[in-house]
Amino acid sequence: MKNCSVVRPVCLRLPDSVDTWEDSNLPLSCVLTPLLAQHVVHDKPKPLASIPKCLNCGAPHPSLASHYPLYSSLICHLCGKTCSRTFADQSAHRGEDGMDEAIYRFQMPENVSGETLEFSLPIDRKNSPNTTELNATHCPPLWWIVIEGSSSRSYWNTVGRALQNVVAKLPNYVHMGLAVASEHTLSVWNLQSPVPFVRHHHNFKSNQYPEVIFADVRTYQSHLQTALRAMADSVVNTEGNLPILQTVEVLLNQLLREGRAVGLSSSLSGRLYAGGRILMVLNRPPKEFRATMNPASNGRFGGGGQGGACFEPGSRFVTENSSGLPSEIHNLTNSDPEMGTSDKKLVTPEYNTVGPDDFTSSNLKKKYPKVSKTLLHNIEQLGRSCAGAALGVDVLFCTEEPSPIFGIPFLKLLCEKTGAPGPILFDVSKNGVATDLEQEIQARLPTFFGGLLKVRLSPGFQIDTNPVAQNGSSLNIGSFYVDKGIMGSGASTEQEALWQLGVCDAKQSMTLDMEVTNKIQRSMFVDGVGEVALKPCVQASFEYTAVVPRRNKQDEFVTVRRLRICTLHMPMATSVEDLYAAIDLEALSIVLMHKLNISAFSESLSEAQEIGKDWLKDVMVCAYKSAENTHKLDQHRAKDGHGEQMQQDDLFHASSRLLNVTGGELTQDEILLGQGHKNLRHIPRIVWCILNCDALRPSSSQYQPSLDARCASLSQMSTMTPSVFARCIFPRVELWQSGNESNEAIESELGLSLESLALHVMEQRQIDSQLIIFVDSPHGILVCDSRHLVSSEGSGVEIGDALQNAIRSAIERYRTPPRVTIALDLSSSVDLTDYMIEDSLNEFHQNFSKWKADVAVAISNDLEELSE
């Protein structure tokens, strides 16, 4: 069954009843990536007025995927009602769409379920309903850069160099504002004067409106560079901590006072702007979250978030003694390539039930005694206000402390409500940080704004809007994780099933929880036609503002308002086996991550570990019971003379799914863990990788991230697209031939165990001694000679054209390019262990193999209890 990358449900079928859904133990959720560019069908968008809408629920119908056409009316699959589709009736109800009979299409084309169609919208519906684009210099994207005023010169050396490089490459249509903020002063640059100068606003308050003068990059590039060089004098020896919430509120109020966002503002006055972003690059904890604890109690290291990771290279995982591996395998933590045996000793992890980096309420109260439930609600509301003004907030920290306390669990809430991907921590004492910082800033340039996401479901299904329980804690940040059914970036609105994003990008996703109601409408009776079947589907409509090249003039840019519509038809599943056969594993992975994040925030990291393990056990028990029911049904079919039809179905083999059926080749544990099912067999590894990712893996004597670093990692992961998230928790490992002998990898999707990888290399070396290991993840790309892993004779290797293209393609997949390590010389140091997550030991000293065996015992015990 073909998948859709814009709307990706956990299962590509919808359950036909509450019982079918509950018996599967699968989450009824979907992942939305509304700006995924490669799935847009129309290069030249037509007006929205060219297609009909349902006059009952408002759903747009660009094709037959979402409705059943009658002579002069339509049956909407999204509400189960009929309405007229004649131009006269449509125009009478759609005054703001600028209806025009000359462009209105009465006959709809058929399109493949899941395709994304794009339409143009008026820039200013109330004032100029026929204007669909404006010159980008007249309706520009706005970008504030706010620098920490209480910082060291080393901070500025890193930040200043990164900002100057980014600003030098900015598109000419961007309008910029520069400010330096400290505890009591907001210093704003006037960039349009003949000589740039600073105006200081002392003791500024959120209800004040200091004038922020924006300068377009095309005219004032030299002034911007002059100001950035001069800002070093403004950030040295200024005392106090920046009040981040107050500073954001001041800039927001100034924007609302003077302008209005395309597509979002109801104001009739003020200058139109496309949208904006506030980039805050800080060095110290914000005033609101200034901690009272000794930072030494907050973990050993503080950098984190890039590519969803937070670890020190070479010590990511606690692993067992590697002396049991084949003697040819190098000790990969030793830089000497001549070493053929390992002297690495077994490290016994000392896990704490609740570590200093845990998200528990008690931890947060100790670190942030002044943070209250009221402040959390104020942070959330400030994020909503920014989203409503098409404004995103990005926060990047550059620190020199080993384990700073910045309040990222709370700033995550602010950033994500605006649509931004969340805070990141940089350790400026590390090599290459200036380049990393520059790339992260580059990824946050103002591009897409004012997003409005509307989701519609067929009758019988609805969005699960139940909030996360508060558990009586004033600092239970898990209760803010789900916003009327959505997880990730975005803020709910007063309208049902409508969320807004101040900013958005093509590498960003959000997850939606759904539920089955007691009554599923499958058809309706139409006079003169008879019974008409309703197609169950999910429709995501995304309205947004963008700056794009003017058609046929690539050097000119215009601001446009667009609407993307994706309707995914989802057939009904009449059994649990139907659901299991239609699982999208990547979508399931990121949904599980969100569910476990809630547990970590609401309870503890250790509790999240147990919940993840229990869920895996329960879904495998459900799968076993489903296999029993299917086997019984097949036996009845065979008795009724349908044996040949049953054997033609290659999706179900009882001997691979059940213990008491002979003829299979799988062990008892493999059967219990779903290894006889094409989809279920991957789920144990998915759960293990999520539980051992940097965000959720409990601290040990070796792995000690700060709470902020851990939360920054979690924040970046929670907005990744499903395919990128899959690479984050389970890096792609491939073997390639040297040179141009092959156009593709000779082995792909290898396991993430050092021993397993080494055995694959040794086996392939019997055919070809010149092999290259390629590892691909958002937190690092590694290309190395296989002799770094397995000792052997042979000549050097060379990266061929196909592998070069694979590396380039991998880099382009991610929001921020990961660091690329090329190690073809055996004298260089290589560490593959940071990617070998199956070798990691959990808090019970279990690697993946031992953990699976433990889960299999729990499954067996549950099945025995159910059979009694």
N, C-alpha and C positions, 0 to 999 in steps of 0.2 A: 504494500500500500504506500503510495507516494506521500512523503512528508512535506510540510510547509514550514519554511524557516521564519516567517513573520508571526504566525500563530502556531505554537508548538505545544499541543496538549501532552500530558503524560501518556495517555492512550489515544490512539487515532480513532477509537470507537467510543461512543457514549453508552453507559450501562442502561439497560432497558427497565431497571427497577432499582429501588433502594437496596433490596436484598442482594442483587448481583454486585452492586458497588461495594457494599459492606463485606461481602464474602471474599472479595479479592484483596482487601486490606491495602489497596493502592490509593494514593491521594488523587482526588478529582481536581486537577489543577492544570493550568496552561501557562506557558512562558511566552511573553510578547516582546518582539523586537521590532517596533513599528517603523524604524528608519533603515532597515536592512536594504541597502541600495540595489543589490543585484536582483531583487525580486520585483522591481517596478516595471510595469509593462509599457506605459505611455511615456515617451520622451517629450512629447508636446502635449501637456495636459489640456483637456477640454474643460469648459466651465461646468460646475456642478449643476447648473440649470439645464444641462443637456440630458439628465437622467431623471427618472421618477423617484419619489420617496414614498414610503408608506405613510399615509395620512393619519394613521393610528399611533404608531410607535416612533415614527420619524426615521426609520432605517432607510439609508440610501440603497438603491437597487441598480447598480451599474451593469449587471448581467443576470442570467438565469440561475446563477448559483444560489441566490438568496430568495427567489420567489417563483411562483407558478403563474404564467401569464394566462389570462382570460381575454375575451375579445376587447373590452374597454376597461378592464380592471385587472387586479393582480391579487394573488394570495401570498401574503408575507410569511415566509418560513420562520421569521423571528418573533412574531407575535400571534400567528395563527388566525389572522383576520384578513378580510378583503377590503380593498379600497379602489377608488377610481384612479386610473393612470392617464386619463385624457388631459390635454394641455390646459383646458379651461378649469378643470377642478384642481389640478396641481398648482397652477398659478394663483388661484384664489386663496390657497393656504400657505404659499411660500413667497411672501412679499420681499423678504430680505435676500433671497437667492438671485434676484435679477432675472426672472424667467423671460425667455425669448422663444417664441414659437418657431423661429427660423432655425434654431439649433437643437430644439427638443427632439429627442429620439423616442419614437413610440415603440419601435421594435428593438428588443434587447439582444445583444449577441450572447451566445453560450461561451463561457470561459471555464477553464480548468479550475476545480476547487482549490483554493489556496493561493491563486494569483493575486498580486497586489495591483490595483488600478489607482491612478493618481489624477486629481482634478484641481483646477485652479479656482481660487476664491477671490472675492473683492478685497483689496487692501484695506479699505475703509467703507464698510457696508452702509453705514448711516449717512456719511457725507458724500462719498463717491462710489456708489455701488457698481459702476461700470469700469472702474480702474483696477486692473489686476497686477500692475507692477509699477514701481517707482525707482528712479535712479538711486542707487545705494548710498551715494554721498548725501542725498536729501532725506533719506530714511535709513540711517546707518545703524549698525550694531555698535553698542557702547561697551567699553572695557575699562574698568577701574583697576589700577594696581595700587595696593595699599601695603606699605612697607612698615615693618616693626621699628618703632623709634627707639626702643630700649634694647639695643643690640651691640654686638662686638664687631670689630672691623673684619675679622675672619668670616663672620656671617655675611657681611656685605660683599666681600671679595667673591664669595661663591654666588650669592644671589644677584649681585650687580652684573657679573659677567654673563649669567644665564639670561637675564632680562634684556640686556643690550643685544644679545644675539637674536632673541625672539623678536624684539621690536623691529630690528633691521629687516626681518623677513615678513613683516605683517602686510596683509593686503591693504591697498591704499584707501579703501572705503571705510576702514575701521576708525572710529573716533575714540580717543584715549583720554583718561584723566589719571593724574598721579597724586598720591597723598602719602604723608608720613604720619603715623598715629602713635601716640604714647598714652599714658594714663590720663593726662589732663589736657593734652594738646593735639589738635588735628591740623596739620600743616598741608595746605593745598597749593599745588603749582599752577600758576597762570602760564600756560604754554603758548598763548596766542599773542602775547606782547612781543615787541621787537627783541627784548632780552628776557628769557624766562625768569620768573621770580617766585618766591614762596610767600604765601599769606598765612599767618598763624592764627588759629582760633583756639584761645585758651579756655579751659573749663567748659568745653562744648557739651551740649546735651542733645538728646535724641529729638527734641521738639524744635531744635534750631536748624537753620538751612544755610550752612556755609556754601558759598558759590563754588561749584566744581566746574571749571572751564575745560570743556573737551576740545581736543585738537585733532583734526583729521590727519592721518598718517601721511597722506600724499603731500600736504602743504608743510607740515611741521615735523618731518622726520628728524631734521637736524636739531630742532629744539628739544625733541624727546630724548635724543641721545645726550645732549648737553645736560638736561635735567637729571637723567639717570646717573651720569658721571658725578654730578654735583651732590646727589642724594647721599653719598657716603659721608659727607660732613654733617648730615642731619640725623644719622642713625647712630652716632657714636656718643657715649657718655650721657645718654638721656635716661633718667631713672623712671621706674614705675612699669606697670604691666598694662598692655593695651586692653581696653574694654571692648571686646570683639562684638558683642551683641549690640552695644550702643553705637559703635562705628557703622555696622551694617544698617542699623535703623536710620541713622543720619543720612547715609547715602541713598537709601530707599526713599525716604521722605523728600529729599531734594529732587530725585528723579520724578516722583509722582507730582510734585509741585510744578514742574516745568514741562513734562512730556507725557505721552500716552503710547502704549504699546500697540503695535499692529495686531488686530484680531482679538484683543483681550479687553482693552479699556473701553468703558462706556462714556468716558468724558468726550465732550465735543470741542474742547480747547486744548491747547498745548501742542508742542511739536511731536510729530510721529517719529518713533524710533523702532527699529526691528526687534530689539531685545538687548539684553546686556548681561555681563558677568562681572562679579567682584572677585578679584584674585588677591587673597591675603597671604603674604609670605612672612611667617612669624618665627621668632627665635626663643621667646619665653612663653610661659603659660599665660593665657588670657586672664584678665583681672577677675572675671566671674568664676573661674575654675582654679584659682590659685590654691594649691594644696597646702596642707599643714604637716604632711608626713615627710619623713626622711626619704628622699628618692632612692636611697640604697635598698629600701625594702620593696621596691617596685619591679624587681627583675634585673637581670644582668646587662641586657642590651635594649636599645630603644628604637633603632631604625626599623621601618616596616611599612608595608602596604604595596610596594611596587610589584606588579604582577600577581597580587594576592599573597605575597610571601612576607615572612619576617623571621629570618634566621641568619646566623653567622656562617659563612661558607666553610664547609668541611666539618661542621658539627650539627647538622640539621636533625639527624635521627640518632636515637640510642639504638644500637644494634648488638647482636650476639657476637661472640668470638668467631672470627672468620677462618680459624685454623682448620675447620672441617671442609673448607672449599678445596677444589683441585689445586695442586701445588703450583700449577702454571699461572694461577691468578695472582696479580700483583696486590700488594698492600696499597690500596688506592689513596690512603691518607699520607703516604710517604712519597716525597717528590723524587726519590731515587728510582729511576726506571729499571735499574739492574736488580732491585730487590724482587725475588720471585716468591717469597713466603711472607706471611703477615706476622707482625709482632704486636698487633692490636689486641689489647686485653678486653675481656668481657666487662662492660660497664653496667653495673646494676643501678637502674633508675630508682630514685627516691622520690616517689610521687606524693604530693600533698593532696588531701581531700579537697581543700580550698586553698589555692595558692594566691600570692599577692597580685597575680595577673588575671584572677578570676573576675567574672562580671557580677558576682553576687552583690546583693544590696548592702550587706555588711561591709564588704570591701569598699564600695563606692561611698558609703557614709563615712568611713574612716579617712578616705583620701579627700573627699569633698564635703566637709561638714556643713558648708554654707549653701550647698545645692539642695533645693527643695522641689517638691512636686509642682508647686506653682511656677518655679523657674523653668522646669521641663515643659510645661504647657506654654509658657511664653516663648521658649525656643521653637517649639512646634508651630506656634502661630506666626512667628516672624518668618519662618520658612514658607508657610502658606502665603503670606503677604508678598514675599519676594516672587514666588511662583506666579501669583496673580498679576504681577507687573512684568512678566517675561524676564525675570532676573534670576541668575544663578549665583551661588556663592561657593567659591573654591578656597580651601584652606590647606596650605602646605607649611610644614614646620621644618626648619633647618636648625638642628641642635648639635651641641658639642658635649652635652651631658651623657653619661652612659645609660641612664634610665630616667628620662624626664617624665613629668606628670603634667599633661596638657589639657585633659578633659575631652579627649577624642570620643569617648562614648556619647557625650552630649552634642559635640560639634557634628558628629555623624548624622544626628537627627536633623540639624539645621541644613547641612549640605544636601542630604538626600531629599528633603521636602522641596527643595528648589529644583531638583532634577540633576544636580551635580553628582559626580561619582563618589565623593567623600574624601576625608583628609588623608594625607600621606606624611610620614616622618622620614626625614633625611638626616643621616649622620655626616656632618660636613668634615669630619676628621678622616673619612674614608676616601680612597682614590676613586676618581671618576664621578664623584657626586655632582659636580657642576654640569656635566653632560647629562646625567640622569635627570637632574632638576630641569634643565632646559627642555628635555623631551616631554616631561610631564606638563610643563607650562604650555608647550606647543600643542599638546593634545587637548588642552582646555581653552583654545582660542574660541572666541564667539562665532558660532556657525549656525546652529538651529535654535529657535526660540519659541516661546509661547505655545507649548504643546498642549493639546486637549485630546485626551484619550477616552473614547467612548466604546464600551463593550456591550454587545447584545447577545443573548442566548435564546435558543428556541424554547417554546413552552414545555414545562416539566423540569427545567433546569434554572438555577439562579445563582447569583454570586453569594458566597458565604461571607457575610459581613459581621459575624460574631467577633467581638474584640477579644484580645488576649486577657486573661484574668489578671487582676492587679496583685493578688496574693497579699493584700494588706500592707504592701511596702511602698513607701513614698518615692523610692528610687528604683523601682522595678522598670527598667528601661525596655524590657521585653514587651511591656504593655503598649509601647508606642511603635512596635515593629510592624504591625499589620494595620493598614489604613483602609477600612471599609472593604476588605477583601484583597487588597493589593500589597505586595511585599517588594521592597527595592525602592527605586527612585519614584517620586511623584507624591502629590497631595490630593486628597479627596476634596470634592466640592459639595455644595448643597444639593446639586442634582444627582439623581440616582445613577450609579455606574458611570460616573464622569470624573476623571482625574486630570489635574493640570501639572505641567512641568515647565518651570521657568526656562530651562535649557535642556537640550537632549543631544544625542549623537548616534551615529550608525552602529556603534559598538556597545550599545546599552540595552539592557532588557529589564523587564519587571515580571513578577509572577502573580497570578490571579488564582484564588481559591474559589471553587464552585461546589455546588451540592445538588443532589437530586431531590425534587419535591415528590409528594405522594402520587401526583397524577401527571403522567406524561402524555401530551396530546400528539397522536400519531397521524391523524387525518381529520378532514372536515368534509361535510356534505355541501355541495354547491348545486343549486337548482339548474337543471339543464345539462349538467356535467356529471353529477354523481359524486362518489366518494373520491377525494383527492388526497394523496399521501403527502404529508409534510416532511420535508427533509430536515433532520436535526442538524444544526450548524452553529458555529461561533463566528460572529462578525466583530472585527476591530476596526474602528475608524479613528484616524489620527490627523488632527488639524495642526499645522505648524507654520512658522515663518522661517524663510531661508534667504540667503543672498546667493544668487546664481549668475552665471555669465549670461549676458543678453544674447538672445538667439541670433546666430550669424555674426556676432561681434564678441569674440571670446575675451577681448581686452576691456570690455565694459561690463559692469555688474549692476543687477537690479535686485530690489527687495520684493519678494513674492510671498503670497499666502497660499498654501496648498492643503489638500485633503487626500490622504491615502486610505483606501478601503480594501480590506482583505476579508473574504468570507470563506471559511473552511467547512466543507460538508463532512460530517462525521457519522458514518453508519451506526446503527444500534448493535450493541453486543448483547446477545441473548444468554450468554454463559460467562463464567469466570475465565474459561479458556480463551474465549474470544478477546477478552480484555488483555490477558497475558500475551497473546500473539500480536497485539497491536501496540506494545509498549515502545515509546521513544525513550531510549536509555539516557540520552543527554539531557532531555527535558526532565526526566525523573531525577537525575543527579542534582540539578540546581534546585528543584523543589524540595528534595530531602535536605539540602544544605540550609534552606530557609527555615524548615521545620526544626532542625537541630539548633540553629542560631537562636530561635525563640526559647528553646529549652536552656541553652547556655546563659542567655540574658535573664531569664525568669528564675532559673534554679542555680545551676553551676555547670562547669565544664565536665565534671565527673558524672553528673546526672545526664548530660547530653550523651555521654558515652554509653550509658546504660540504656537510654531511650533508643538510641540508634541500633544497638545490639538486639533489644527486645522487638523493635519493629521488623528487623530482618528475620528473626525467629518466627514472628507471627505471620509474615507474608509467606514464608516457606511452609508453615503448617497449613495455611490456606491453599497453597499450591498443591500440597500433597492431597488434601481432602478433595480438591477439584479434580486431581488426576484419578482418585478413586471413583468419583462420580462419573467421570468420562469413561473409565474402563468398564464400569457396570453398564453404562449406556451402550457401549460398543458390543458388549457381550449379548445384550438384548437384540441389537441389530443383527448380529451374526446368527442368532437363533431364528430371526425373521427372514433370513435369506439375503441380507445386505452386506455380507462379509467382504465381497470384492470392493464395494464402494468404500468400506471402512479402511481397507488396506491401502487404498490409493491416497489416503490422507497422510502425508508425511510429516505433519506437525505434531502428532501425538504417537508416542511409542511407549506402551505401558511398561515394558521391561527397563526402560531408562528413567521411569518416573516413580515406580512402586517397588517396594522391597520384596513383596511376596510373589512377584512375577518372574519367571525364569527367562533366560535367553539374553539378558543384558550383559554389558561389559563394565559397567560402572560399579564402584565400591558403594558400601552402604552410606558413608558420609557424602559421597558425590551425589547420590540420589536424593538424600535429605536436603542438600544445599542447591537443588534445582539444576544440576549440571546436565540433566537430560533434556532441558528446554532451551531453545535457541536464544531467548531473551533472559529468562530467569537466571541462567548460569552466570551472567555478568553482575548480578546485583550484589552478591557478597563482596566482591572486589570494590564495587562502587561505594558501599557503606564503609568498608575499611578505609578507603582513601579519604573519604570525607571526614571520618572520625580522627584521622591522623594528619589532616592538613594543618598548616601553621596556625590557623584561627581557632581550631577546636582541640588540638592535641594538648592534654594537660602538661603542666610544667614538670620538669625533672631536674636532677642535679646538672644535666648537660644542657637542656633546653629551657631557657629562662627569659622569655621576652617580657617587656613591660606590658602592662595592661593596655596602654595606648598603642603600642606596636601591634599587639594582637588584634585590637579593635580596628586599626587601620587596615590590616590584612583582610579581616572579615568584611569591612565596608567595600573594598575593591572587588572582592569575590562576588558579593551579593548583587552587583549590577552587571556582571559579565554576561555575554550571550552564552547559550548552552554549549556551543562547540568550543568556545574559549575556556569556559569553566571546566569542561571535560579535560582539556589539556593542562589546566592548572592543577587539578587533583591527580591526574593520571597522564604524565608526560608521554608524548609519542617517542618511542625508541625504535630505530630502524637500522638495518645493516645495508651498506651500499658497497658496490665494487669501486675500486679506484679508477679514476679516469673516465673515459666515455664509452666503456664497454657495455653499459646498460643505461636505459632511459628511466628506470624506476628502481626502487629499493628491492633487494633480493629477499629480504624478510621485513615485515612490518608488524606494528602493534605487538612488540615483544613485551614480556612481563617485566615488572619492576623489582626483580630480585637479582642481586649481583651474581649469585650462583647460576640461576637460570640463564642470564644473559651470557655469562662466560661459557656455559655449555653450548649455547647456540653458536657463539663465535668459534669455538673449537671444532664444532661439527662442520661449519661452513669453510673453515680453513683447510679442511681436507680437499676441498674443491678449488678454492681460490685463497691464496695466502695474503693478498692485499685487500683488506677490508677496512671500511670506515664506519664508525658508530656515529649516528645522528640522533641527538636528543632535542626535542622541541617542546617548550613550555613557555607561558607568558612571563615567568620569572627568570628565564635564561635559556639560551640555545647553545648546545655544545656539539662540536664536530671534532672527532679525534681519531687517531690511528688505533685500530683494535688492539695493537700490541701494548697500549697503555693498560689494557685489562688482562690480556693473556700473553705470556712470554712466548716468543717464537722467533725463529730466524726469518729473514725476508727483507725486501727493500722497502723504501718509503712509499707513501700513497699520495695521490693527487685528486683534488676535488674536480669532478667532471661538470659539464654544463647542466645536466639534469639535476644534480645535487645542488648546484648554485641556484637554480630556479626554485628548488624546494626550500632552500634557506630563505630566499627572497620572499617567497609566498608566505612562509611562516611568519616572518617579521611583519608583513603587511596585515596579517590577520588580527593583530592586537592593537588596542587603543594606543599603547605606548610601546615603542620598539624595545624588546628585551636586550640585555647584553648578549653579545655573540662571542663565544670563545672558540677559537680555531687552534687545535693542538695536534698538528701533524708531525711535529718534531718530538722525539722521545725524550729530549732533555727538559721539556716543559712539564709543569705540574698539572695533573688532571685529577679531579675528584668526581667520580660518578656516584658516590654514595649519597649525595644530597638529592638524587632523583629516585633512589631505590626505596620507595615507600613500603614495599612489601616486606622489607627487612626490618622496618622500624618495630621497636618494642613498645607495647602499650603499658598502661599503669599496672597490669597484672603480669608483666614480663613476657608477653606473648607477641610473637611475630604473626604475620598473616596466616601462615599454615596452622599454627597452634590455636589461634583465635577461631579459625574456621572449624577446627575439630571441637572446640568448646561449644560453638553455636550448634553444631550437629547433635551434640549430646542433649542440649536444651530442647531442640526440635523433637528428638526421639522421646524424651520424657513427656513433652506435651501431647504427642500423638498417643502414647500409652495411656495417659490420663483420659483422653477423649474416647478411647476405645473401651474403657471400663464401664 
